[in-house]
Amino acid sequence: MPLPFDATLKDLARRHPGDYVSTCRLGNARDIRALNVDLSVISAATDVVLGHGDPLRSVLDLNFQSGPEANLAGRLCLYNSSLYYRFGVPVHSVVILLRPAADHPNVTGRLAYTGQPRRGKLEFRYEVFRIWEIPAEELLRRGPGVLPLSVLGALAPGTPVEEGIAEIVARLCRRVERSFDHETASHVLTSTFVLSGLRLNRERALDLFRRIRAVEESTTYQYILEQGELKAVRRLVLRHGARKLGTPGKKVKAAIQGLEDLPRLERILDAVPAADTWDEVLATR
């Protein structure tokens, strides 16, 4: 899976594990948590491992797939067996296919073979969710961990892709404004934009988001823009300051990174060329 999608989906599932348990219809989502897996073969390859209960009663191995893989079942079987060996509780394996290009004839939900007739065999079953077959309308009703996947869901028959995604994003934006705090809303909206890249190229996605009035007018969108500007100006202060005044120490870096006042940061940036010390720069009000 391409890294931007991989990181975004792992982060969503780890922040909101219960959303995936309820969406996959796997029982009580209240006692679910992300597990720290110390098996190198698992932690390096599988996406998210969630645990039910304390003490642990069962494990959910959650895998996202954006491209085709002929031996996906074999890989899932390896993870499942390794997790059972590690935790000693039942393991349920789920693969979420993110787009039709990720599908493959071998992805049947079952892997079975016989080593020797009547002497030994393996039968492994896993669950498959094809996101493009789930109505976007249904995904829009889910929690913040699954909500961004709505841009990959099934549109109403006959709806042009860009028009359908624009309507989904507008509704999603209105919902996050009403329902979530700034940090969660910002994470959901940013994740939605990243995942839209699985359906549209980056330029079309950027243009689409800019044209959606609900996005443009949202305080969440403005917050995202402001955070981006803050990061950019902080970087400029540290870069230009280092050239003029020398490498900043830990306290100076912490002070600059902790500033949330954009106009003051801009004044600090303007003050760098005339300053002789970092203390002078930080004294700018």
C-alpha positions as CSV (number, residue, x, y, z in Angstrom):
1,M,0.0,0.0,0.0
2,P,1.4,3.5,-0.8
3,L,2.8,5.0,2.4
4,P,0.4,8.1,2.7
5,F,-2.7,5.8,2.6
6,D,-1.0,3.2,4.9
7,A,-0.1,5.7,7.6
8,T,-3.5,7.5,7.4
9,L,-5.5,4.3,7.8
10,K,-3.3,2.9,10.6
11,D,-3.6,6.1,12.5
12,L,-7.4,6.2,12.1
13,A,-7.8,2.6,13.3
14,R,-5.4,3.1,16.3
15,R,-7.1,6.3,17.3
16,H,-10.7,4.9,16.9
17,P,-10.5,1.1,17.2
18,G,-14.1,0.7,18.3
19,D,-15.3,2.2,15.0
20,Y,-13.8,-0.7,13.1
21,V,-15.1,-3.3,15.5
22,S,-18.7,-1.9,15.1
23,T,-18.4,-1.5,11.3
24,C,-17.1,-5.1,11.0
25,R,-20.0,-6.2,13.2
26,L,-17.6,-7.9,15.7
27,G,-19.5,-7.3,18.9
28,N,-18.9,-4.9,21.8
29,A,-16.6,-2.1,20.8
30,R,-16.3,-0.6,24.3
31,D,-13.4,-2.8,25.5
32,I,-11.3,-2.8,22.3
33,R,-7.7,-1.4,22.2
34,A,-4.8,-1.4,19.9
35,L,-2.1,-3.9,20.9
36,N,1.6,-3.5,20.8
37,V,2.9,-6.4,18.8
38,D,6.6,-7.3,19.3
39,L,6.8,-10.0,16.6
40,S,9.0,-8.5,13.8
41,V,7.2,-10.4,11.1
42,I,3.8,-8.9,12.3
43,S,4.7,-5.4,13.3
44,A,6.6,-4.8,10.1
45,A,3.8,-6.1,7.8
46,T,0.3,-6.2,9.2
47,D,-1.6,-3.0,9.6
48,V,-3.4,-2.8,13.0
49,V,-3.9,-5.4,15.7
50,L,-6.7,-4.8,18.1
51,G,-7.5,-6.7,21.3
52,H,-10.8,-7.4,23.0
53,G,-11.0,-7.3,26.8
54,D,-8.7,-7.2,29.7
55,P,-7.6,-9.9,30.2
56,L,-7.5,-10.4,26.5
57,R,-10.3,-12.6,25.0
58,S,-9.8,-12.3,21.3
59,V,-7.7,-10.4,18.7
60,L,-8.7,-8.6,15.5
61,D,-6.0,-8.5,12.8
62,L,-7.0,-5.6,10.5
63,N,-5.4,-5.2,7.1
64,F,-6.0,-2.5,4.4
65,Q,-5.3,-3.3,0.8
66,S,-5.1,-0.8,-2.1
67,G,-3.5,-3.0,-4.7
68,P,-3.9,-6.7,-5.9
69,E,-2.0,-9.5,-4.2
70,A,-2.3,-13.1,-5.4
71,N,-1.1,-14.6,-2.2
72,L,-2.9,-12.3,0.2
73,A,-4.6,-15.3,1.9
74,G,-1.2,-16.9,2.6
75,R,0.1,-13.7,4.2
76,L,-3.1,-13.3,6.3
77,C,-2.7,-16.9,7.5
78,L,0.8,-16.2,8.5
79,Y,-0.2,-13.2,10.6
80,N,-3.2,-15.1,12.1
81,S,-1.0,-18.1,13.2
82,S,1.7,-15.8,14.6
83,L,-0.8,-13.7,16.6
84,Y,-2.4,-16.9,18.0
85,Y,1.0,-18.2,19.0
86,R,1.9,-14.8,20.6
87,F,-1.4,-14.2,22.5
88,G,-3.0,-17.6,22.8
89,V,-6.6,-16.4,22.1
90,P,-8.8,-16.6,19.0
91,V,-7.7,-14.3,16.1
92,H,-10.1,-13.0,13.5
93,S,-8.5,-11.7,10.3
94,V,-10.1,-8.9,8.2
95,V,-9.0,-7.4,5.0
96,I,-10.5,-4.1,3.8
97,L,-10.1,-3.7,0.0
98,L,-10.1,0.0,-0.6
99,R,-10.8,0.1,-4.4
100,P,-11.7,-2.3,-7.2
101,A,-8.0,-2.3,-8.3
102,A,-7.2,-4.1,-5.0
103,D,-9.4,-7.1,-5.8
104,H,-8.0,-10.4,-7.1
105,P,-9.7,-13.7,-8.0
106,N,-7.8,-15.4,-5.2
107,V,-9.3,-13.2,-2.5
108,T,-12.2,-15.5,-1.6
109,G,-12.1,-15.4,2.2
110,R,-10.8,-18.9,2.4
111,L,-7.5,-20.7,2.2
112,A,-7.5,-24.6,2.3
113,Y,-5.1,-27.3,1.4
114,T,-4.3,-30.9,2.3
115,G,-0.8,-32.0,3.1
116,Q,-1.4,-35.7,2.9
117,P,-4.9,-37.2,2.2
118,R,-6.8,-38.0,5.4
119,R,-3.7,-37.2,7.4
120,G,-3.4,-33.5,7.7
121,K,-5.0,-30.3,6.2
122,L,-5.4,-26.6,6.8
123,E,-8.5,-24.5,6.5
124,F,-8.2,-20.8,7.2
125,R,-11.1,-18.3,6.8
126,Y,-10.8,-14.6,6.8
127,E,-13.3,-11.8,6.2
128,V,-13.3,-9.4,3.2
129,F,-14.9,-6.0,3.0
130,R,-14.9,-4.3,-0.4
131,I,-15.4,-0.6,0.5
132,W,-16.6,0.3,-2.9
133,E,-19.6,-2.0,-2.4
134,I,-20.6,-0.3,0.9
135,P,-22.9,2.7,0.3
136,A,-21.1,6.0,1.1
137,E,-24.3,6.9,2.8
138,E,-23.8,4.1,5.4
139,L,-20.1,5.1,5.9
140,L,-21.1,8.7,6.6
141,R,-23.0,7.5,9.6
142,R,-20.0,5.8,11.2
143,G,-17.6,7.1,13.8
144,P,-14.5,9.3,13.1
145,G,-12.2,6.3,12.5
146,V,-14.3,5.1,9.5
147,L,-15.9,8.3,8.4
148,P,-13.0,9.3,6.0
149,L,-13.6,6.0,4.1
150,S,-16.9,7.4,2.9
151,V,-15.2,9.0,-0.1
152,L,-14.4,5.4,-1.3
153,G,-17.9,4.1,-0.8
154,A,-20.6,3.3,-3.4
155,L,-22.2,6.3,-4.9
156,A,-25.9,6.5,-6.0
157,P,-26.3,4.8,-9.4
158,G,-25.6,7.2,-12.2
159,T,-23.8,9.8,-10.0
160,P,-20.6,11.2,-11.6
161,V,-17.6,10.4,-9.4
162,E,-16.5,14.0,-8.7
163,E,-20.0,15.2,-8.2
164,G,-20.7,12.4,-5.8
165,I,-17.5,12.9,-3.8
166,A,-18.1,16.6,-3.6
167,E,-21.5,15.9,-1.9
168,I,-20.0,13.3,0.4
169,V,-17.2,15.7,1.5
170,A,-19.7,18.6,2.0
171,R,-21.9,16.4,4.3
172,L,-18.8,15.0,6.1
173,C,-17.5,18.5,6.7
174,R,-20.9,19.7,8.2
175,R,-21.0,16.7,10.4
176,V,-17.5,17.0,11.8
177,E,-18.1,20.7,12.5
178,R,-21.2,19.8,14.6
179,S,-20.0,16.6,16.3
180,F,-16.2,16.7,17.0
181,D,-13.6,18.9,18.7
182,H,-11.2,20.8,16.5
183,E,-8.4,18.2,16.7
184,T,-10.6,15.3,15.8
185,A,-12.4,17.2,13.1
186,S,-9.1,18.3,11.6
187,H,-7.8,14.8,11.6
188,V,-10.9,13.4,10.0
189,L,-11.0,16.1,7.2
190,T,-7.2,15.7,6.5
191,S,-7.6,11.9,6.4
192,T,-10.5,12.3,4.0
193,F,-8.4,14.4,1.7
194,V,-5.6,11.8,1.7
195,L,-7.9,8.9,1.0
196,S,-9.7,10.8,-1.8
197,G,-6.3,10.2,-3.6
198,L,-7.3,6.6,-4.0
199,R,-10.2,7.7,-6.3
200,L,-8.9,11.0,-7.8
201,N,-5.4,12.2,-8.6
202,R,-4.0,14.8,-6.3
203,E,-4.6,17.8,-8.5
204,R,-8.3,16.9,-9.1
205,A,-8.7,16.2,-5.4
206,L,-7.2,19.6,-4.4
207,D,-9.4,21.4,-6.9
208,L,-12.5,19.5,-5.7
209,F,-11.9,20.4,-2.1
210,R,-11.3,24.1,-2.9
211,R,-14.6,24.2,-4.8
212,I,-16.7,22.8,-1.9
213,R,-18.3,25.7,-0.1
214,A,-18.9,23.7,3.1
215,V,-15.2,23.0,3.3
216,E,-14.1,26.6,2.5
217,E,-16.4,28.1,5.1
218,S,-15.7,25.6,7.8
219,T,-13.8,26.6,10.9
220,T,-12.1,23.2,10.8
221,Y,-10.7,23.9,7.3
222,Q,-9.5,27.3,8.4
223,Y,-7.9,25.7,11.5
224,I,-6.0,23.2,9.2
225,L,-4.8,26.1,7.0
226,E,-3.7,28.1,10.1
227,Q,-1.8,25.1,11.5
228,G,-0.1,24.7,8.2
229,E,0.9,28.4,8.1
230,L,2.2,28.2,11.7
231,K,4.4,25.2,10.9
232,A,5.7,26.9,7.7
233,V,6.6,30.2,9.5
234,R,8.2,28.4,12.5
235,R,10.4,26.5,10.0
236,L,11.4,29.8,8.3
237,V,12.2,31.5,11.7
238,L,14.5,28.6,12.7
239,R,16.1,28.3,9.2
240,H,16.9,32.0,8.7
241,G,17.8,32.4,12.4
242,A,20.3,29.6,12.2
243,R,22.0,31.3,9.2
244,K,22.2,34.6,11.0
245,L,22.6,33.7,14.7
246,G,23.8,30.1,14.7
247,T,22.1,26.8,15.5
248,P,19.3,27.4,18.1
249,G,19.5,25.5,21.4
250,K,16.8,23.2,22.7
251,K,15.1,26.0,24.7
252,V,14.9,28.3,21.7
253,K,13.5,25.6,19.5
254,A,10.9,24.7,22.1
255,A,9.9,28.4,22.4
256,I,9.5,28.8,18.7
257,Q,7.6,25.6,18.3
258,G,5.3,26.5,21.1
259,L,4.2,29.8,19.6
260,E,0.6,29.7,18.3
261,D,0.3,33.5,17.5
262,L,0.7,33.7,13.7
263,P,1.1,37.5,13.5
264,R,3.7,37.5,16.3
265,L,5.6,34.7,14.5
266,E,5.6,36.8,11.3
267,R,7.0,39.8,13.3
268,I,9.7,37.5,14.7
269,L,10.6,36.4,11.2
270,D,10.9,40.0,10.1
271,A,13.1,40.8,13.1
272,V,15.7,38.0,12.4
273,P,17.9,40.0,9.9
274,A,18.5,42.9,12.4
275,A,18.9,40.7,15.5
276,D,22.3,39.8,17.1
277,T,21.0,37.1,19.4
278,W,18.2,34.6,19.7
279,D,17.1,36.3,22.9
280,E,16.4,39.5,20.8
281,V,14.4,37.5,18.3
282,L,12.3,35.9,21.1
283,A,11.7,39.3,22.7
284,T,9.8,40.5,19.7
285,R,6.1,41.1,20.5
